[in-house]
Every structure is written in C-alpha cells, then in structure tokens.
C-alpha cells in the first residue's frame, strides 16, 4: 500500500516543553495494519546529527500512539513514551566518541519527528518521509533567570527558578573534562532548585595563573549561593558527577564552611587521599588506575576507568 495515498499525519503534544517532559506522539490516517517507522532527528550545535526510531504497526483505526503502542524494533523496543529521546544515537558515519551536550541553554533542542513507510533501519536521509513535524525541547523553563557569576574569581552561572523564592540551592560539579556546563543546572532551576553551575578545572583564574583552584574556591561558590536573597541558605546541596564526586565528598567531610543538606554523587569513586586537593586527587587517580578485573565480593566488574572523562580507579572503589 502507498502511504502517501492515505495522507498520514503526525502530531506531538506538547510541541514545546522541557527536555524531561513527557510528550505524546500520535500518527493518524494510516491504513489499518500499515507498517511504519517513527523517526526522530536532532542536529547538535556542533553540527553532528543524532537519530532514534521505532517500528510500529497501525491499529484498526489507522493510528499509532507512541506513548502506548509497542515498538517492534529500531533503537528501542516495547512501549516507550520517551524512546525517541533517550535512545538518540549518532547517525551512521559519525566519528566515534561523540557526546550530546547542550551548550546554549537559552535556545531549544529542535527535534524533527517524521514518519516513514515500512520498517526502516537506515538511509533515512535519502528517503522522503510521509509526514513530519519539528518540536522544541528546552532546559530553561519560562521565567528561569540565567546569571553569569565572575565575582571573587569564580567562573560560574547561577540559574534561579521563576518566582520570588526563596528556593533550595545546589552546587553543580561536572567531571574532569572541565568547562562550564550549564544544562543540568538550568533544568534543575526549571524544577524549583536554585542551581550554580561551577567550572573548577578550567576557570578563568586557572587559565591566567596556570594553577588549579583550592578548597577556598568551592567555599566561595558555596557562600555566593548561601548568601543570595532568593536562596534558602540552610538547604544547599552539592551534586558531583564523575571526578566531581571526589570534590563533593571532600568538601562535605572536611570543609568548615560548606554545610551541605544533601550530597548527590553520580558515577564516580569515594576513594581518595585525605591530604591535598585537585592536583593531589589527579595524581592519586593516575597512579592507582588499573586494567584487569576487580572483585568486590558480590560485585564483579571490569577494572580501568569509570568513564572516559573520569580517570577514576574503578578497582579501588569496589574494594
């Protein structure tokens, strides 16, 4: 059957929303039993393309509801309402090692959702879709304020939720790739948490002096957040990813200034030297990273690095 003859339509609701907000993708006006592929494509700010797709069969009314109907194949399978987002992968032919990161949180992710005839797995760029629609996914909700922070030598960005507050606060630390990564802090602010994204490995002061920052840098960031009139100074957390975990734990345990209400640690290690700070941490991890297998009792895992930007000794963590 020719899908073009049945005027297939696709809609996405909401067409504009937060990146973690569930949406409903609805394909209509297909023939009953019609096999089709629902495809999502996103081009990052760096020019690299990402895609995801699922295979579906229209029901007796000629409809596919991606939120309810199971995908029969593709980059995800089963009933996955958000499969078109979480299973995005680099398009064929892309260079290896790509990571999808939003750099400018003041602009949306634009995602083209298209419908193709049959169960397709490749060559989408060479085919003409039956229909398509462009949707926007944002990290910053309407009303969220983005405030660059450079006082006291900091390289940071504060995101304040919409409204007068006061709001709980959070220091957001990424891993050993450095740079000021804002999209997680922006999304947390969109959900009511005043979040300070902090560059601590490649801040301006390090670029100028050639020296890594010490614990006072993080204590200064904590004070900036704590003393802000729209932040609840008694409800501040620190979130560390990868190498950021080591900093989070060290500040939570040893700092006399940083008094955290909560510490969130994602994909890193708790093992670190008691003395020293960033330079000593890097040196420790470099000397203790290993290749092989580490037996953590009931937990058995491959040794080496926890993730490509971490440089953290997995084997040490599980002992």
Steps between C-alpha positions, in 0.01 A plus 500: 500500500618851425515700822481827308150416378362489855629846608680384813524767771723526808457724802709551815350645816624712657696628202704723732609387847784405731742233388383264777130568444310206357340551162239314295587409141189409302494368142160509332329431166713197414343185358412235761797265541731747323865451595686823568810643664485798736835677481654782707796708384696766688796701380723623781662840515827336396338385176481129581174316435320266739208270427260255660218297351237240576306254286122498536187350348186712476193372684153441357436876494825575317658650813831460684539647847870488585419550870300178514579280201808277504789558265578179314862599436733790435714680758254395770228239539180466699273779624742788557333844506839676498693249291544752221708711739689267733613269218643776280832389353747649251390455139692238301838624387556730798839510665531282812481629856236769450309633800178694467520812718294815474735798502260793471216438744325817385403329175296180464590158372317470170390147419338397173254214544421331167306198378637265234325221315599150606740390771818687410836477676733717290523744215249745644683798352443357151128440545202731492285470814124469483466786748698678769492767768765701688476516880695699758649368821642748750728485804384842621134540588332838442594740781827329599781754541853434373758709689874478415719513813858629485540659844780384732673318215212261427405372157140397551139549396209528741157385388206626706152350473204713404341680793615683813635200692679432719606173336719209608847532349745268328865512388536310172840340426579310181794269427860530391429636151467842659319796342182665623216255433163661565220279374449290814492807725255668262267201511520474880406869524207426271383262773538745788863463614734800487806343335854629461694336215868528590808467280778390735755340265521761222379821668638837398725518805665168410544603137671820615723358774553143385411381851211278600250641747494392864221435748444873550368524144215263585438667834467832317247347261310358797487844667377667180212254488437503875485880524278557200167652615297254291677191636428310821846507658420206726393275211797472264613181328799411285473275194815338365539297182805281441806695625257748656412231754848519652465875548147466637599242760815685603310825553216326682738328744788741552379854430415716801305736276296273275207357695301289260145386552554230237779359281415328171774289340467354149737255327827556685706377793516569871865393520741793527796628703419690819764767442520739206240606250459502120862442398543230762170340399604481136837358598341238723257384233774487237719281723220269609306444179538143380396264224367156582224377723395615841308274732275686740353194667153463351589776254732408214591758239766586248786713628624818337318828482145565605436716195703661229528839668555373850843346545363330809618158623198275492690215656578704810139608541354153534746366757 
